[in-house]
Amino acid sequence: MKLDFTREEETFRDEVRNFLAENLSGDLRAYARRMTSVYSSKEIALEWQRILVRQGWAAPSWPAEYGGTGWSVAKRYIFDVEMARAGAPGLSPMGIGMCGPALIGHGSKAQKDYYLPRILSAEDYWCQGYSEPHAGSDLAALTMSAVDDGDAYVCNGSKIWTTHAHEANMMFCLVRTDTSGKPQQGITFILIDMTAPGVRVDPILMLSGEHIQNAVFFTDLRVPKANVIGKVNEGWTVAKYLLEFERGGSAYGPRLLARLRSLRRTASEEGLLDADLARKLSRAEADAQTLEAAELQMMSELAGGGTPGLKASMMKILGTQLSQHLTELALELAGAYAAPFQPHHTSPGGPVPGFEGLNTPLVGPESAVTASAKYLNDRAGSIYAGSNEIQRGILSKGQLGL
């Protein structure tokens, strides 16, 4: 296993730092500092995406022939680290990070030629149609039906916890096309036009007050068969691939360590870095560094042609648990100043009904304004992309043979 970076890779690190210094504006950095969700707003995400597209850096994991960077695994990791250190806002992962790889790996040439440029240009803004009210972590239990009707499938059913469905014009979706065999065998991966007749989107407000999630209902929706990605009834293969990379295909370590540095700096500046808090921060830092070391090990394996595999489940468990722990430390640091609910002074991932346009002054220090909202928002971290309980089951079966 090789963990050291080459001279060429260190030169690339300098290039990334120079680019971020020149192109990551003060407004974008300020927005990112006050984020309360793992998602940026659509407007900010697309503003930053346009800058990265001009540089040719918006899709680090894509092959160069499709508009990606063609970078090695090591360069992608360095890019992740430097983005975290610079405090860059995140892009929406649904298009570039999820639908794009699905198309590259399983789409037809016509589908790649049409959709991939539109993902980069943001002509298409995507959401993910996986979970249903009775099929979340047990995704194979999904029942949204797609019935063959000539040149189209007629879809009926619903999806839930659908991030940014109210802003997306396209959805990549799992539907049930066959009920005769095992649950995993009758699923098809299909692309849905969210503006088509038969689609209704209802808002779900987060504990933090943000409108990010939605319930989506489909009634006699006609979807062209040309929108099927991969083979009919074999969409589970595509779904497993995407879930593997959603859980463990990006680096938790750099972002966690950046958040820890910010917490330590705030505590020091405000005279609150007592022995007890210093000990908690140090323990969390040791955990984040351990996770980062595991990610570097996985990066070495990916460079040799491997996939995240079972490590994806481990990364997802550890990364989301540690992220939640950091929100608890931030809440402790904020103290009483975490109590005021003032989302109009934060950068939420979506609108907060009733608080748009307020101009009341900030209560407490800036460092505390996101503490409670981030704590509440991040409660979902151990549930999305397959709950951590499910991930432990995967590890127990796959790694321990239990």
C-alpha positions in Angstrom: 0.0 0.0 0.0 1.4 3.4 -1.0 0.2 6.4 0.9 2.8 9.1 0.0 2.0 11.6 -2.7 4.3 12.0 -5.7 6.0 15.2 -6.7 3.5 15.5 -9.5 0.6 15.1 -7.1 2.1 17.8 -4.7 2.4 20.1 -7.7 -1.2 19.4 -8.5 -2.1 20.3 -4.9 -0.5 23.7 -5.4 -2.5 24.2 -8.6 -5.7 23.5 -6.8 -4.9 25.8 -4.0 -4.1 28.6 -6.4 -7.3 28.0 -8.3 -9.4 28.1 -5.1 -7.6 31.3 -3.9 -8.5 33.0 -7.2 -12.0 31.7 -7.9 -13.6 30.9 -4.5 -15.2 34.2 -3.8 -15.6 35.7 -0.3 -19.4 35.4 -0.8 -19.2 31.7 -1.5 -16.9 31.1 1.5 -19.3 33.1 3.7 -22.2 31.1 2.5 -20.4 27.8 3.2 -19.5 28.9 6.7 -23.2 29.3 7.6 -24.5 26.1 5.9 -26.8 24.1 8.0 -27.3 21.1 5.7 -25.0 18.9 3.7 -26.7 20.5 0.6 -26.1 23.9 -0.7 -29.0 25.8 -2.1 -29.6 25.2 -5.8 -28.5 28.8 -6.7 -25.2 28.5 -4.8 -24.5 25.0 -6.0 -25.0 26.0 -9.6 -23.0 29.2 -9.3 -20.0 27.2 -8.0 -20.6 24.4 -10.5 -20.4 26.9 -13.4 -17.0 28.1 -12.1 -15.7 24.5 -11.9 -17.1 23.7 -15.4 -15.2 26.5 -16.9 -12.1 25.1 -15.3 -13.0 21.6 -16.4 -13.0 20.4 -12.7 -16.7 19.9 -12.0 -16.7 16.1 -12.5 -13.5 14.8 -11.0 -14.5 11.1 -11.2 -15.7 11.2 -14.8 -13.5 10.0 -17.7 -12.1 12.9 -19.7 -14.0 11.7 -22.8 -17.3 12.6 -21.1 -16.2 16.0 -19.9 -14.6 14.8 -16.7 -11.1 15.4 -15.5 -9.6 12.0 -16.0 -7.7 12.4 -12.7 -6.2 9.6 -10.8 -7.8 8.5 -7.5 -5.0 10.3 -5.7 -5.7 13.6 -7.5 -9.4 13.3 -6.8 -8.6 12.8 -3.1 -6.2 15.9 -3.1 -9.0 17.9 -4.7 -11.4 16.8 -2.0 -9.0 17.8 0.7 -8.3 21.2 -0.7 -11.9 21.9 -1.3 -12.6 21.1 2.4 -9.7 23.2 3.6 -10.7 26.2 1.5 -14.3 26.0 2.8 -16.0 25.6 -0.6 -19.7 24.9 -0.8 -20.8 21.5 -2.1 -22.3 20.7 -5.4 -25.5 18.8 -5.7 -24.4 15.1 -5.7 -27.4 13.8 -7.6 -26.3 14.7 -11.1 -22.6 14.7 -11.3 -22.0 12.3 -8.4 -24.7 9.8 -8.9 -26.7 9.9 -12.2 -23.6 10.7 -14.2 -21.7 7.6 -13.1 -24.8 5.5 -13.6 -25.0 6.7 -17.2 -21.3 6.2 -17.8 -21.4 2.7 -16.5 -24.7 1.5 -17.7 -26.2 3.9 -20.2 -26.3 3.7 -24.0 -24.2 5.9 -26.2 -27.3 8.0 -27.1 -28.1 8.4 -23.4 -24.6 9.5 -22.5 -24.4 11.9 -25.4 -27.6 13.5 -24.5 -27.6 13.6 -20.7 -24.0 14.0 -19.6 -23.5 17.4 -21.2 -26.8 18.6 -19.7 -25.7 17.5 -16.2 -22.5 19.5 -16.5 -24.3 22.6 -17.9 -27.1 22.2 -15.3 -29.8 22.2 -17.9 -30.9 19.2 -16.0 -31.1 19.3 -12.2 -31.6 15.9 -10.7 -33.2 14.2 -7.7 -33.1 10.6 -6.6 -36.2 8.4 -6.5 -35.3 5.5 -4.3 -37.0 5.4 -0.9 -40.7 4.8 -0.4 -42.8 5.1 2.7 -42.4 1.3 3.3 -39.1 0.8 1.6 -36.2 2.9 2.9 -33.2 0.9 4.0 -35.0 -2.2 2.8 -35.0 -0.7 -0.7 -35.7 -4.0 -2.5 -39.3 -3.8 -0.9 -40.2 -0.9 -3.2 -43.5 -1.2 -5.0 -43.8 1.8 -7.3 -45.1 0.1 -10.4 -44.1 0.5 -14.1 -46.4 -1.3 -16.4 -45.4 -2.0 -20.0 -47.6 0.0 -22.4 -46.2 -0.1 -25.9 -43.3 2.4 -26.2 -43.7 3.6 -22.6 -44.1 2.5 -19.0 -47.1 3.7 -17.0 -45.9 4.5 -13.5 -47.9 4.7 -10.3 -46.7 5.0 -6.7 -44.7 7.3 -4.6 -41.2 8.2 -3.3 -40.3 9.9 -0.1 -37.4 11.9 1.4 -36.6 13.1 -2.1 -34.0 15.8 -1.8 -34.6 18.9 -3.9 -37.5 17.2 -5.9 -39.3 20.6 -5.8 -36.4 22.1 -7.7 -35.4 19.2 -10.0 -36.6 18.8 -13.5 -35.3 15.2 -13.7 -35.3 12.2 -11.4 -33.4 8.9 -11.6 -35.7 6.4 -10.2 -36.2 2.7 -9.2 -39.5 1.2 -10.3 -41.1 -2.3 -10.1 -41.4 -3.9 -13.5 -41.8 -7.5 -12.4 -43.3 -9.1 -9.2 -42.8 -12.7 -10.1 -39.3 -13.4 -8.7 -37.1 -12.2 -5.9 -37.6 -8.6 -5.0 -34.2 -7.5 -6.4 -34.9 -9.1 -9.7 -37.9 -7.1 -10.8 -36.5 -3.6 -10.4 -35.7 -1.2 -13.3 -33.6 2.0 -13.3 -35.4 4.7 -15.2 -35.2 8.5 -15.8 -38.3 10.6 -15.2 -39.2 14.0 -16.4 -40.4 15.8 -13.3 -42.4 18.3 -15.4 -44.5 15.6 -17.0 -48.2 15.2 -16.3 -48.8 12.8 -13.4 -46.1 14.1 -11.1 -46.9 15.8 -7.8 -44.4 17.1 -5.3 -45.3 17.7 -1.6 -42.9 19.4 0.8 -41.5 17.8 3.9 -40.0 20.2 6.4 -36.8 19.1 8.3 -36.5 19.4 12.1 -34.3 22.4 11.3 -37.2 24.1 9.5 -35.7 23.7 6.0 -37.6 22.6 3.0 -35.1 20.2 1.4 -37.0 16.9 1.4 -40.2 16.0 -0.4 -42.8 13.3 -1.0 -43.4 12.7 -4.7 -46.5 11.0 -6.1 -46.9 9.5 -9.5 -50.3 8.9 -11.1 -50.5 7.2 -14.5 -47.2 8.8 -15.5 -46.0 7.7 -18.9 -42.2 7.3 -19.2 -40.6 6.4 -22.5 -38.8 3.1 -22.6 -35.8 4.9 -24.1 -35.4 6.3 -20.5 -34.4 2.9 -19.1 -30.8 2.7 -18.0 -29.3 -0.7 -18.3 -31.6 -3.7 -18.7 -35.2 -4.0 -17.7 -35.6 -5.9 -14.4 -31.8 -5.5 -13.6 -31.9 -2.0 -12.1 -30.8 -3.4 -8.8 -27.3 -3.8 -10.2 -27.2 0.0 -11.0 -28.7 0.9 -7.7 -26.1 -1.1 -5.7 -23.3 0.5 -7.6 -24.6 4.0 -6.8 -25.3 3.2 -3.2 -21.8 1.9 -2.8 -20.3 5.1 -4.0 -22.9 7.3 -2.1 -21.8 5.6 1.1 -18.1 5.4 0.6 -17.0 6.9 -2.6 -16.1 10.4 -1.2 -13.9 11.4 1.6 -15.3 12.1 5.0 -12.0 12.7 6.7 -10.9 16.1 5.2 -14.3 17.7 5.9 -14.5 16.4 9.4 -11.0 17.6 10.1 -11.8 21.0 8.7 -14.8 21.3 11.0 -12.7 20.2 14.0 -10.2 22.9 13.2 -13.0 25.5 13.1 -14.4 24.3 16.4 -11.0 24.4 18.1 -10.3 27.9 16.7 -13.7 29.2 17.8 -13.3 27.8 21.3 -9.8 29.3 21.6 -10.9 32.7 20.3 -13.9 32.9 22.7 -11.9 31.7 25.7 -13.9 28.5 26.0 -11.2 25.9 25.3 -11.1 24.4 28.8 -9.5 21.0 29.6 -12.7 19.1 29.2 -13.6 20.5 25.7 -10.0 20.2 24.6 -10.0 16.5 25.5 -13.3 15.9 23.6 -11.9 17.7 20.5 -8.7 15.8 20.6 -10.5 12.4 20.8 -12.7 13.4 17.9 -9.7 14.5 16.0 -8.0 11.2 16.6 -11.1 9.4 15.3 -11.2 11.7 12.2 -7.6 11.0 11.5 -8.1 7.3 11.8 -11.0 7.5 9.4 -8.8 9.5 7.0 -6.1 6.9 7.2 -8.7 4.2 6.3 -9.8 6.4 3.4 -6.2 6.7 2.2 -5.9 2.9 2.3 -9.1 2.6 0.3 -7.8 5.2 -2.2 -4.7 3.0 -2.7 -7.0 0.0 -3.4 -9.2 2.1 -5.8 -6.1 3.2 -7.7 -5.4 -0.5 -8.3 -8.8 -1.0 -9.9 -10.8 -1.9 -6.8 -14.2 -0.6 -5.6 -15.3 0.6 -2.1 -17.0 -2.7 -1.5 -17.7 -3.5 2.2 -15.5 -0.5 3.2 -18.3 1.7 1.9 -20.5 0.6 4.8 -17.7 1.1 7.3 -17.0 4.6 6.0 -20.7 5.5 6.1 -21.1 4.3 9.7 -18.0 6.0 11.0 -18.3 9.2 8.9 -21.9 9.9 9.8 -21.5 9.1 13.5 -18.5 11.3 13.8 -20.3 14.1 11.9 -23.2 13.9 14.4 -20.7 14.0 17.3 -19.2 17.2 15.9 -22.7 18.8 15.9 -23.0 17.8 19.5 -19.7 19.5 20.4 -20.7 22.6 18.4 -24.0 22.7 20.4 -22.0 22.4 23.7 -19.7 25.2 22.6 -22.6 27.5 21.6 -24.3 27.1 25.0 -27.3 29.2 25.4 -26.7 30.9 22.1 -27.8 27.7 20.3 -31.4 28.3 21.5 -32.5 31.3 19.3 -34.0 30.0 16.0 -32.8 32.4 13.4 -32.5 30.6 10.0 -32.5 33.9 8.2 -28.9 34.4 9.4 -27.8 31.0 8.1 -27.3 29.3 4.7 -30.0 26.6 4.7 -30.2 24.0 2.0 -33.7 25.2 1.1 -36.3 27.8 2.1 -37.4 28.0 5.7 -41.1 28.9 5.5 -41.9 32.0 7.6 -38.4 33.3 7.9 -37.7 34.6 4.4 -37.0 38.4 4.3 -36.6 38.9 8.0 -34.1 41.5 9.0 -33.9 41.1 12.8 -30.3 41.3 14.1 -28.2 38.3 14.9 -28.5 37.1 18.5 -25.1 35.8 19.8 -21.8 35.2 18.1 -21.7 34.2 14.4 -20.0 30.9 15.4 -23.1 29.8 17.3 -25.8 30.6 14.7 -25.7 27.3 12.9 -25.2 25.0 15.9 -28.8 23.9 16.5 -29.9 23.7 12.9 -26.8 21.6 11.9 -27.5 19.4 14.9 -31.1 18.8 13.9 -30.3 18.4 10.2 -27.5 15.9 10.8 -29.8 13.5 12.7 -30.6 12.1 9.3 -27.0 11.3 8.6 -27.1 7.9 10.2 -30.4 7.1 8.2 -29.9 8.2 4.6 -28.0 6.1 2.1 -29.0 3.0 4.1 -29.3 3.3 7.8 -26.3 2.5 9.9 -28.1 -0.5 11.4 -28.4 -1.9 7.9 -24.7 -1.1 7.2 -23.8 -3.1 10.3 -25.9 -6.0 9.0 -24.0 -5.8 5.7 -20.7 -5.9 7.5 -21.7 -8.7 9.7 -22.8 -10.9 6.8 -20.2 -9.9 4.3 -17.1 -9.6 6.5 -17.9 -11.9 9.4 -20.1 -14.4 7.8 -22.8 -14.0 10.5 
